[in-house]
Amino acid sequence: MTSIIDAAVPYRSPEKAASSSYSVESDSGPVDAVIFAGISLVLGTACRQLFNGTRVPYTVVLLVVGIVLGSLEYGTNHNLGKIGHGIRIWNGINPDLLLAVFLPALLFESSFSMDVHQIKRCLGQMVLLAGPGVLISTFCIGSLLKLTFPYSWDWKTSLLLGGLLGATDPVAVVALLKELGASKKLTTIIDGESLMNDGVSVVVFQLFFRMVMGHDSNWGSIIRFLVQNSLGAVGIGLAFGIASVLWLRIVFNDTVVQITVTLSVSYFAYYTAQEWAGVSGILTVMTLGMFFAAFARTAFNGDSQQSLYHFWEMVAYIANTLVFILSGVIIAEGVLSGQKISYKGNSWGFLFLLYLYVQLSRCVVVGVLYPLLRRFGYGLDWKESIILTWSGLRGAVSLSLALSVKQSSGNSYLSSETGTTFLFFTGGIVFLTLVVNGSTTQLLLRLLGMDTLTVTKKRILEYTKCEMLNTALKAFENLGDDEELGTADWQTVIRHISSLKDLERGQGNPHLGYEAENLDPTSISDIRMRFLNGARAAYWEMLDEGRITQSTASVLMRSVDEALDLVSTESLCDWRNLKPCVHFPNYYKFLQSRFIPRKLVTSLIVERLETACYISSAFLHAHRIARQQLHDFLGNSNIASIVINESEVEGEDAKQFLEEVRDSFPQVLSVLKTRQVTYYVLNHLNGYIKNLEKVGLLEGKEVSHLHDVVQSDLKKLLRNPPLLKLPNENDLISTLYESRTGSYM
């Protein structure tokens, strides 16, 4: 595999391979690498279970475990046997191979799971932090290195290390944010920034590395290099995204194929961009994942969506575990093997000074861009800016780039000592940012009051606990007595359910508090948000049932996202966002006249009417479900009544539109209902077959045969649905004559 900086390296030291290899026992082999992977996963699983519920981030624990493994292997003079040989194999892994194996899966999982609507709103903030932010950070760190460090580096070399350390690492940041449960808005900004500026930082790093290696560095070549790497990566990501989405559209109910497409296209896109096109593979995979999130999310529904989610969650967990343990091993081996650097007290002092420089540069970036960050997207307050500053972690990407520099050193352009120093400083910064920043971010969130529940959320939580008690009592009534075992002891039951103990001591139903309190805007906006989330869940359910198409589901869910942004300032307004798609102009009725050809009428209005009717009926159905859920949850409280009334007002236009269609084009509604019923019946038959298999009345071959028949009918329905046939003039006259004749009889 071609290195990300290989094209810029005119010379490679012949001692490079010898410096990274060790004498291997006669009974050791490359299969020993599997031992390290297995041990890493076992240790990672044990740490996850052991530290679950504590304030210690999982990624920090993994890094420390890796450092301990690496230190043991070095401290025993490579006498750990096969385990040590496995560690050395992974420690000597090519840095480009390290990125190519782990990054595509991690980047795709992170970008695909992001909220597309929030990405659109926060895109300006992300671009600011990933573009100008990376450049500011690079020049701040590079300038401080040049002016204060005693290594006689020129400006290009200092800026090279500045670019290497200038960007946050998505692997580290994403893992930390998911674990700490930060707010969705802040998570989107930091997650998106880390994804984007990681790709930008690699491009900046390549640029300065080319300069260090003596390549042309005039402004024309610099601009051309940056444009080719950035725009080329985005173009390749979009191309792979379009091709794979088109492929998924012809895949029907095959979860294995759908998951395999997402996995394979992420790696193939990365390899194509990085190795064939010579552009940023990171930006390519990031673009691909966001394209999937925008246009392919509704292609996965029902069981396939759950399977896809669990698959990528497992892939991300395995990759994160191996990456952070391996990073710890590389840090330990790199630091302890470079004795002439690591054992010098002043080098450790300069490492801590560099850590302060990295934090200072992050403060400068956020401080300089803060006036603009406040105005873009959802804005940014001072508390969020502090978290944004402190969450600038470094991880596997920076470490891999430092390994690339070390492997390419030992020539007239870059000395071996400089390469080792780069690895020492980078490994130290990765360790310090993960251990210091990573382990204290949750504490900082608590000190700033950003992890506490609002008053409204606390009331909802208390009310939910009361409802849990009622649910438990109903469950006890159903299961507390049977013919075989007799009666259960309720007091013993509740002793084993800690969440019900306090409620048993007479705690009142906090739901009644909604009646007497002044309805503040925060409470109402919170209930509106829950109502809209319920409507979105209903849209997903309708998509699974075949009541709406993928394109219709995308439109409906986009309207919910836009309405969620306005819950604190306006009443429910998701129908307003659907109005451009639902319209019944007067000329539709004119097109029904006998002078207009039937085929022209069908092509002009029927498809639009079908889509509009799908949207209107789904909107009314989802709001009906959400109103019922809200009423069941909060009863007849004032706050629930306000939101329910807003929903009923929202539905008036949808009802009026369907009435107009029913009066003018009743055939449209009939065909849509026929499609829905057909899909529902086929799905019901599919569930019936699965239930017969579950209870043992059908065996494998019988189930397979019946399942294939039903799936074939479903596929035919989706690809050749019932079409609307407008009656011709003779049919209308005949129908009219028969109706009049029947009325006279």
C-alpha positions in Angstrom: 0.0 0.0 0.0 1.3 3.4 -1.0 2.1 5.6 2.0 0.2 8.8 2.4 3.5 10.6 2.3 5.4 8.2 0.1 5.2 10.4 -2.9 7.0 13.1 -1.0 9.9 10.9 0.2 12.8 10.8 -2.3 15.0 8.7 0.0 14.4 6.0 2.6 17.0 4.9 5.1 18.1 1.3 4.7 18.3 1.0 8.5 14.6 1.7 8.8 13.5 -1.9 8.5 16.2 -3.1 10.9 15.3 -0.5 13.5 11.7 -1.8 13.7 12.4 -5.5 13.7 13.4 -7.8 16.5 15.0 -11.2 16.8 12.1 -13.7 16.8 12.1 -17.0 18.5 12.1 -20.1 16.3 8.7 -21.2 17.5 7.1 -17.8 16.8 5.3 -16.8 13.7 2.9 -14.2 12.2 -0.1 -16.0 13.6 1.0 -14.6 17.0 -0.6 -11.3 16.0 -3.9 -13.0 16.6 -2.9 -13.5 20.3 -2.5 -9.7 20.7 -5.9 -9.0 19.1 -7.6 -11.6 21.3 -5.9 -10.4 24.5 -6.8 -6.8 23.6 -10.5 -7.6 23.2 -10.6 -9.7 26.4 -8.9 -6.9 28.4 -11.1 -4.3 26.7 -14.3 -6.2 27.6 -13.1 -6.7 31.2 -12.3 -3.0 31.5 -15.7 -2.0 30.0 -17.4 -4.2 32.6 -15.2 -3.2 35.5 -15.4 0.6 34.9 -19.0 0.7 33.8 -20.8 3.4 35.8 -17.6 5.1 36.9 -16.3 8.5 35.8 -13.3 7.0 34.1 -13.7 7.1 30.3 -13.3 3.7 28.6 -10.8 5.0 26.0 -8.5 6.3 28.7 -8.5 2.9 30.4 -7.7 1.2 27.1 -4.8 3.6 26.5 -3.3 2.9 29.9 -3.7 -0.9 29.3 -1.8 -0.5 26.1 1.0 1.4 27.7 1.2 -1.3 30.4 1.5 -4.0 27.8 4.1 -2.1 25.8 6.1 -1.3 29.0 6.0 -5.0 30.1 7.3 -6.1 26.7 10.1 -3.6 26.7 10.9 -4.0 30.4 11.3 -7.8 30.1 13.7 -7.4 27.1 11.2 -9.0 24.8 10.8 -12.2 26.9 7.1 -12.5 26.9 7.2 -15.3 24.3 4.4 -15.5 21.8 2.4 -12.7 23.5 5.4 -10.4 23.2 6.0 -11.4 19.6 2.3 -10.6 18.9 2.8 -7.2 20.5 5.9 -6.5 18.4 4.1 -7.5 15.2 1.3 -4.9 15.9 3.8 -2.4 17.2 5.7 -2.6 13.9 2.6 -2.2 11.8 2.8 0.2 8.9 1.1 3.4 9.9 -0.8 3.7 6.6 -2.0 0.1 7.1 -3.1 1.1 10.6 -5.2 3.9 9.2 -6.6 1.9 6.3 -7.7 -0.9 8.6 -9.4 1.0 11.3 -10.3 4.5 10.1 -12.9 3.7 7.3 -15.1 1.7 9.6 -14.8 4.2 12.5 -15.3 7.3 10.3 -18.3 5.8 8.4 -20.0 4.7 11.6 -19.6 8.1 13.1 -20.7 10.2 10.1 -23.5 7.8 9.2 -25.0 8.0 12.7 -25.0 11.8 12.8 -28.2 13.8 12.5 -28.4 15.2 9.0 -30.6 18.1 10.0 -28.2 19.2 12.7 -25.3 18.8 10.4 -26.9 21.3 8.0 -27.5 23.7 10.9 -24.0 23.4 12.4 -22.2 23.1 9.1 -20.9 26.7 9.2 -19.5 26.1 12.7 -17.8 22.9 11.6 -16.2 24.5 8.6 -14.9 27.4 10.6 -13.3 25.1 13.2 -12.0 22.6 10.6 -10.7 25.2 8.1 -9.4 28.4 9.6 -9.3 26.6 13.0 -6.8 24.0 11.8 -4.6 26.7 10.1 -4.6 28.9 13.2 -3.7 26.0 15.5 -1.0 24.8 13.1 0.7 28.2 13.0 0.3 28.8 16.7 1.9 25.5 17.7 4.6 25.8 15.0 5.5 29.3 15.9 5.8 28.5 19.6 8.0 25.4 18.8 10.3 27.4 16.6 10.7 30.3 19.0 11.0 28.3 22.3 12.2 24.8 21.7 16.0 24.2 21.5 16.0 21.8 18.5 17.2 24.1 15.8 14.3 23.2 13.6 13.5 25.4 10.6 10.0 26.8 10.1 8.9 24.0 7.8 9.8 21.3 10.4 8.2 23.2 13.2 5.0 23.7 11.2 5.1 20.1 10.3 4.8 19.1 14.0 2.2 21.9 14.4 0.1 20.5 11.6 0.5 17.0 13.1 -0.8 18.2 16.4 -3.2 20.9 15.2 -6.3 18.9 14.7 -8.5 16.9 17.1 -8.9 13.2 16.4 -12.4 11.9 15.6 -11.6 8.4 16.9 -10.8 9.8 20.4 -13.5 12.5 20.5 -16.4 10.5 19.2 -15.7 7.7 21.6 -15.5 10.1 24.5 -18.7 12.1 23.6 -20.8 8.9 23.2 -19.6 7.7 26.5 -20.2 10.9 28.4 -23.6 11.6 26.8 -23.0 15.3 26.0 -25.9 17.3 24.5 -26.9 16.5 20.9 -26.1 20.0 19.6 -22.6 20.1 21.2 -21.9 16.5 20.2 -22.8 17.3 16.6 -20.5 20.4 16.5 -17.5 18.6 18.1 -18.1 15.3 16.2 -18.4 17.1 12.9 -15.5 19.3 13.5 -13.3 16.4 14.5 -14.3 14.5 11.4 -13.7 17.4 9.1 -10.5 18.9 10.6 -8.9 15.5 10.8 -9.1 15.2 7.0 -7.9 18.8 6.7 -5.1 18.3 9.1 -3.8 15.3 7.1 -3.8 17.5 3.9 -1.9 20.2 5.8 0.5 17.7 7.2 1.2 16.3 3.7 1.7 19.8 2.4 4.4 20.7 5.0 6.0 17.2 4.7 6.4 17.8 1.0 8.1 21.1 1.8 10.4 19.5 4.3 11.4 16.9 1.7 12.4 19.6 -0.7 9.4 19.7 -3.0 8.3 22.9 -4.7 6.5 25.2 -2.3 5.3 28.2 -4.3 1.8 29.5 -3.7 0.4 28.1 -6.9 1.5 24.5 -6.1 0.2 24.9 -2.6 -3.2 26.0 -3.6 -3.4 23.4 -6.3 -2.5 20.7 -3.8 -5.1 21.8 -1.3 -7.9 22.1 -3.8 -7.2 18.7 -5.4 -7.0 16.9 -2.1 -10.2 18.5 -0.6 -12.5 18.8 -3.6 -11.3 15.6 -5.1 -12.1 13.7 -1.9 -15.6 15.2 -1.7 -16.3 14.2 -5.3 -15.2 10.6 -4.8 -17.2 10.3 -1.7 -20.3 11.6 -3.5 -19.7 9.3 -6.4 -19.5 6.2 -4.2 -22.5 7.4 -2.2 -24.7 7.8 -5.3 -23.7 4.4 -6.7 -24.2 2.6 -3.4 -27.6 4.2 -2.7 -28.8 3.2 -6.2 -27.6 -0.3 -5.5 -29.5 -0.4 -2.2 -32.7 0.6 -3.9 -32.8 -2.6 -5.8 -32.1 -4.7 -2.7 -35.3 -6.0 -1.1 -35.4 -7.3 2.4 -31.8 -8.7 2.4 -30.1 -7.4 5.5 -26.9 -9.2 4.8 -26.5 -7.6 1.4 -27.4 -4.2 2.8 -24.9 -4.3 5.6 -22.2 -5.7 3.3 -22.7 -2.9 0.9 -22.1 -0.3 3.7 -19.0 -2.0 4.9 -17.4 -2.7 1.6 -18.1 0.7 0.1 -16.5 2.5 3.0 -13.2 0.6 2.6 -13.3 0.7 -1.2 -13.9 4.5 -1.2 -11.0 5.1 1.2 -8.6 3.0 -0.8 -9.7 4.6 -4.1 -9.2 8.1 -2.8 -6.0 7.5 -0.8 -4.1 5.1 -3.1 -5.5 5.6 -6.6 -6.6 9.3 -6.7 -4.0 10.6 -4.2 -6.6 12.6 -2.2 -7.8 12.5 1.4 -9.4 9.2 2.2 -10.6 10.5 5.5 -12.6 13.3 3.8 -13.9 10.8 1.3 -15.3 8.4 3.9 -16.7 11.3 5.9 -18.6 12.6 2.8 -19.8 9.1 2.0 -21.1 8.6 5.5 -23.0 11.9 5.6 -24.4 11.1 2.1 -25.7 7.8 3.4 -27.2 9.6 6.5 -29.0 12.0 4.2 -30.3 9.8 1.4 -30.1 6.1 2.5 -31.3 6.0 6.1 -34.9 5.2 5.1 -33.6 2.4 2.9 -33.1 0.4 6.1 -36.2 -0.2 8.0 -37.6 -2.7 10.5 -35.2 -5.6 11.3 -32.6 -4.4 8.8 -32.3 -1.1 10.5 -31.7 -2.7 13.9 -29.3 -5.2 12.5 -27.3 -2.4 10.8 -27.2 -0.4 14.0 -26.0 -3.3 16.1 -23.5 -4.3 13.4 -21.8 -0.9 13.2 -21.9 -0.5 16.9 -20.0 -3.8 17.3 -17.5 -2.8 14.6 -16.9 0.6 16.2 -16.4 -1.1 19.6 -13.9 -3.6 18.3 -12.0 -1.0 16.3 -11.9 1.4 19.2 -10.6 -1.2 21.6 -7.8 -2.3 19.3 -6.9 1.2 18.2 -6.5 2.6 21.7 -4.7 -0.4 23.2 -2.4 -0.4 20.2 -1.9 3.3 20.6 -0.8 2.7 24.1 1.6 0.0 23.0 3.1 2.3 20.4 3.5 5.1 22.9 5.3 2.9 25.4 7.6 1.3 22.8 8.4 4.6 21.1 9.1 6.4 24.3 11.0 3.7 26.1 13.0 2.6 23.1 14.3 6.1 22.4 16.4 6.3 25.5 18.5 9.3 24.5 15.3 11.4 24.3 12.9 10.0 26.8 15.5 9.7 29.6 16.5 13.3 29.4 14.7 15.3 32.0 14.5 18.4 29.8 12.7 16.4 27.1 10.0 15.5 29.5 9.8 19.1 30.5 9.4 20.2 26.9 6.7 17.6 26.5 4.6 19.2 29.3 5.4 22.6 27.8 4.1 21.4 24.4 1.0 20.1 26.1 0.4 23.7 27.4 1.0 25.0 23.9 -1.6 22.6 22.4 -4.2 23.8 25.0 -3.3 27.4 24.4 -3.6 27.0 20.6 -7.0 25.5 21.1 -8.1 28.4 23.3 -6.9 30.8 20.6 -8.8 29.0 17.9 -12.1 29.0 19.9 -11.5 32.5 21.1 -10.8 34.0 17.7 -13.7 32.2 16.0 -16.2 32.7 19.0 -18.0 35.8 17.6 -18.7 33.8 14.3 -19.5 30.6 16.1 -22.2 32.4 18.1 -23.9 33.5 15.0 -23.9 30.3 12.9 -26.2 27.3 13.4 -27.7 26.9 16.8 -25.2 29.4 18.3 -22.6 28.7 21.0 -22.7 30.0 24.6 -19.7 30.4 26.9 -20.2 27.1 28.7 -20.2 25.2 25.4 -17.1 27.0 24.2 -15.3 25.8 27.3 -16.2 22.2 26.6 -15.3 22.7 22.9 -11.9 24.0 24.0 -11.2 21.2 26.5 -12.4 18.4 24.2 -9.5 18.8 21.7 -8.2 15.3 22.1 -5.5 13.7 20.0 -5.4 10.0 19.1 -4.5 7.3 16.6 -4.4 9.6 13.6 -1.8 11.9 15.0 0.2 8.9 16.2 0.1 7.2 12.8 1.3 10.4 11.1 4.2 10.6 13.6 5.1 7.0 12.9 5.1 7.9 9.2 7.6 10.7 9.9 9.8 8.4 12.0 9.8 5.7 9.3 10.7 8.3 6.6 13.4 10.0 8.6 17.1 9.2 8.5 18.1 11.2 5.4 19.5 14.6 4.5 16.1 16.2 4.8 14.9 14.8 8.1 17.3 13.2 10.7 16.5 10.1 12.6 16.7 12.0 15.9 14.0 14.4 14.6 11.8 11.5 13.6 12.1 9.9 17.1 11.5 13.3 18.8 8.3 13.7 16.7 7.1 10.3 17.9 8.0 11.0 21.5 6.2 14.3 21.6 3.2 13.0 19.7 2.8 10.0 21.9 3.1 12.1 25.0 0.5 14.6 23.7 -1.9 11.7 22.8 -1.5 10.3 26.3 -1.9 13.6 28.1 -4.9 14.8 26.2 -6.7 11.5 26.6 -5.8 11.1 30.3 -6.0 14.7 31.5 -8.7 16.1 29.2 -10.6 12.9 28.6 -10.9 11.9 32.3 -11.9 15.4 33.4 -14.4 16.3 30.8 -17.3 14.8 32.7 -16.2 16.7 35.8 -16.1 19.9 33.8 -19.6 19.2 32.5 -20.8 18.8 36.1 -19.1 22.0 37.3 -20.7 24.0 34.5 -24.1 22.4 35.2 -24.4 20.9 31.8 -25.2 17.4 32.9 -28.1 18.2 35.2 -31.8 17.6 34.3 -34.1 20.6 33.8 -37.1 21.0 36.1 -39.4 19.8 33.4 -37.3 16.7 32.8 -37.3 15.9 36.5 -41.0 16.2 36.7 -41.4 13.8 33.7 -39.0 11.4 35.3 -40.9 11.4 38.6 -44.2 10.9 36.8 -42.7 8.1 34.8 -41.7 6.4 38.1 -45.3 6.6 39.3 -46.5 5.0 36.0 -43.9 2.3 36.5 -45.6 1.5 39.8 -48.9 1.2 38.1 -47.4 -1.0 35.4 -45.8 -3.2 38.0 -49.1 -3.6 39.8 -50.8 -4.7 36.6 -48.1 -7.1 35.9 -48.4 -8.6 39.4 -52.2 -9.0 38.9 -51.5 -11.0 35.7 -48.7 -13.1 36.9 -49.0 -13.1 40.7 -51.3 -16.2 40.9 -51.5 -19.3 38.7 -52.8 -22.8 39.0 -49.4 -24.5 39.2 -47.4 -22.4 41.6 -50.0 -20.5 43.6 -49.7 -16.9 44.8 -46.6 -14.7 44.9 -45.6 -12.4 47.7 -45.9 -8.7 46.6 -43.7 -7.4 49.4 -40.9 -9.7 48.4 -41.3 -8.6 44.8 -40.9 -4.9 45.5 -37.9 -5.5 47.7 -36.1 -6.7 44.6 -37.2 -3.7 42.6 -35.4 -0.7 44.0 -37.1 1.8 41.7 -40.4 1.1 43.4 -39.4 1.4 47.1 -39.6 5.2 47.4 -43.0 5.3 45.6 -44.4 2.7 48.0 -43.8 5.2 50.9 -46.6 7.4 49.7 -45.0 9.7 47.1 -47.8 11.5 45.2 -48.3 11.5 41.5 -46.3 14.5 40.3 -48.5 14.5 37.2 -51.1 16.5 39.2 -48.6 19.3 39.5 -49.1 20.2 35.9 -52.6 21.4 36.7 -51.7 24.0 39.2 -48.4 25.3 38.0 -48.0 28.3 35.7 -47.2 26.8 32.3 -43.8 28.2 31.5 -42.4 28.1 28.0 -39.7 25.6 28.9 -42.3 23.0 30.0 -44.4 23.5 26.9 -41.4 23.3 24.5 -40.3 20.1 26.2 -43.7 18.5 25.7 -43.8 19.7 22.1 -40.4 18.0 21.5 -41.7 14.8 23.0 -44.8 15.0 20.8 -42.8 15.5 17.7 -40.5 12.6 18.6 -43.6 10.4 18.9 -44.8 11.5 15.5 -41.4 10.6 14.0 -41.5 7.2 15.6 -44.9 6.7 14.0 -43.5 7.6 10.6 -40.8 4.9 11.0 -43.5 2.4 12.0 -45.6 3.4 8.9 -42.5 2.9 6.7 -42.0 -0.5 8.2 -45.7 -1.4 7.5 -45.5 -0.1 3.9 -48.0 2.7 4.5 -45.6 5.3 3.1 -42.6 5.2 0.7 -39.0 6.0 1.5 -39.2 9.3 -0.2 -42.4 10.3 1.6 -40.8 9.2 4.9 -37.8 11.4 4.3 -40.0 14.4 3.7 -42.1 13.8 6.8 -39.1 13.3 9.0 -37.4 16.4 7.6 -40.5 18.4 8.6 -40.2 17.1 12.2 -36.6 18.1 12.3 -37.4 21.6 11.2 -40.3 21.9 13.7 -38.1 20.7 16.6 -35.9 23.8 16.0 -38.8 26.0 16.7 -40.5 24.3 19.7 -39.3 27.0 22.1 -40.6 29.9 20.1 -43.6 28.7 18.2 -46.5 26.2 18.5 -46.3 22.9 16.5 -45.5 23.8 12.9 -44.5 20.6 11.2 -47.4 20.9 8.7 -46.1 24.3 7.6 -43.0 22.6 6.3 -45.1 20.1 4.3 -47.3 22.6 2.6 -45.0 23.0 -0.5 -45.5 19.3 -1.1 -49.2 19.3 -0.5 -51.2 21.6 -2.7 -54.5 21.3 -4.7 -54.6 24.1 -7.3 -57.8 24.9 -9.1 -56.5 23.8 -12.5 -56.5 20.2 -11.3 -60.3 20.2 -11.6 -60.1 21.8 -15.0 -57.8 19.0 -16.2 -60.7 16.6 -15.5 -62.6 18.0 -18.5 -63.2 15.7 -21.4 -61.1 17.9 -23.7 -57.8 16.9 -21.9 -56.3 13.5 -22.8 -56.4 11.0 -20.0 -52.7 10.1 -20.2 -51.7 13.7 -20.0 -53.9 14.1 -16.9 -52.3 11.1 -15.3 -48.7 12.3 -16.0 -49.5 15.9 -14.9 -51.3 15.4 -11.6 -51.7 11.8 -10.5 -48.2 11.2 -9.3 -48.2 14.5 -7.4 -51.5 13.8 -5.9 -50.5 10.4 -4.8 -47.4 11.8 -3.0 -49.4 14.6 -1.4 -52.1 12.1 -0.2 -49.4 9.8 1.2 -48.0 12.8 3.1 -51.4 14.1 4.4 -52.7 10.7 5.5 -49.4 9.8 7.2 -49.3 13.2 8.9 -52.8 12.8 10.3 -52.2 9.2 11.4 -48.9 10.1 13.1 -50.4 13.0 14.9 -53.3 10.9 16.0 -51.0 8.3 17.5 -48.8 11.0 19.2 -51.9 12.7 20.7 -53.1 9.4 22.1 -49.7 8.6 23.5 -49.4 12.1 25.1 -52.9 11.8 26.6 -52.1 8.3 28.0 -48.8 9.7 29.5 -50.0 13.0 30.9 -53.8 12.6 31.1 -56.0 15.7 30.9 -53.3 18.1 32.2 -53.2 21.6 31.0 -49.8 21.2 29.4 -50.9 18.2 27.4 -54.2 19.8 26.3 -52.3 22.8 24.9 -50.0 20.6 22.7 -52.9 18.3 21.7 -55.0 21.4 20.6 -52.0 22.6 18.6 -51.8 19.2 16.9 -55.5 19.3 16.0 -55.2 22.8 14.5 -52.2 21.5 12.5 -54.3 18.7 11.0 -57.1 20.9 9.6 -55.4 21.7 6.4 -54.4 18.0 5.8 -58.1 17.0 6.3 -59.3 19.7 3.9 -56.8 18.6 1.3 -57.9 15.0 1.5 -61.5 16.1 1.2 -60.8 18.0 -2.0 -59.1 15.0 -3.4 -62.0 12.7 -2.4 -64.4 15.1 -4.2 -62.4 15.6 -7.4 -60.2 12.4 -7.7 -61.7 9.7 -5.5 -59.8 7.1 -7.5 -56.5 8.3 -6.1 -57.4 7.6 -2.5 -58.8 4.2 -3.5 -55.6 3.2 -5.2 -53.5 4.3 -2.3 -55.6 2.5 0.2 -55.5 -0.6 -2.0 -51.7 -0.5 -1.9 -51.5 -0.1 1.8 -53.9 -2.9 2.5 -52.1 -5.2 0.1 -48.8 -4.5 1.8 -50.3 -4.9 5.2 -51.9 -8.3 4.4 -48.6 -9.6 2.9 -46.7 -8.5 6.0 -49.3 -10.1 8.2 -48.9 -13.3 6.4 -45.2 -13.1 6.8 -45.6 -12.7 10.5 -48.1 -15.5 10.6 -45.5 -17.9 9.0 -42.8 -16.8 11.5 -45.1 -17.4 14.4 -46.0 -20.9 13.1 -42.2 -21.6 12.9 -41.7 -20.2 16.4 -44.4 -22.5 18.0 -43.0 -25.5 16.1 -45.9 -26.2 13.7 -43.7 -25.5 10.6 -40.2 -26.7 9.9 -37.3 -25.1 8.0 -38.0 -26.1 4.5 -41.8 -25.4 4.8 -41.1 -22.0 6.3 -38.5 -21.2 3.5 -41.0 -22.1 0.8 -43.9 -20.0 2.2 -41.6 -17.2 3.1 -40.2 -17.0 -0.5 -43.7 -16.9 -1.9 -44.7 -14.0 0.3 -41.5 -12.2 -0.3 -41.9 -12.6 -4.0 -45.4 -11.0 -3.8 -44.0 -8.1 -1.7 -41.3 -7.5 -4.2 -43.8 -7.4 -7.1 -46.0 -5.0 -5.1 -43.2 -2.6 -4.5 -41.9 -2.7 -8.1 -45.3 -2.9 -9.9 -47.8 -1.3 -7.5 -51.5 -0.9 -8.5 -51.7 2.1 -10.8 -54.5 4.6 -11.1 -56.6 4.3 -14.3 -58.7 7.3 -14.9 -62.1 6.4 -16.6 -62.6 7.4 -20.2 -65.5 9.4 -21.5 -67.7 6.4 -22.4 -67.2 4.8 -19.0 -68.2 8.1 -17.3 -71.3 8.4 -19.4 -72.2 4.7 -18.8 -71.7 5.1 -15.0 -73.7 8.3 -15.0 -76.6 6.6 -17.0 -76.6 3.6 -14.6 -76.7 5.8 -11.6 -79.6 7.9 -12.9 -81.5 4.8 -14.0 -81.1 3.2 -10.6 -82.4 6.4 -9.0 -85.7 6.3 -11.0 -86.3 2.6 -10.2 
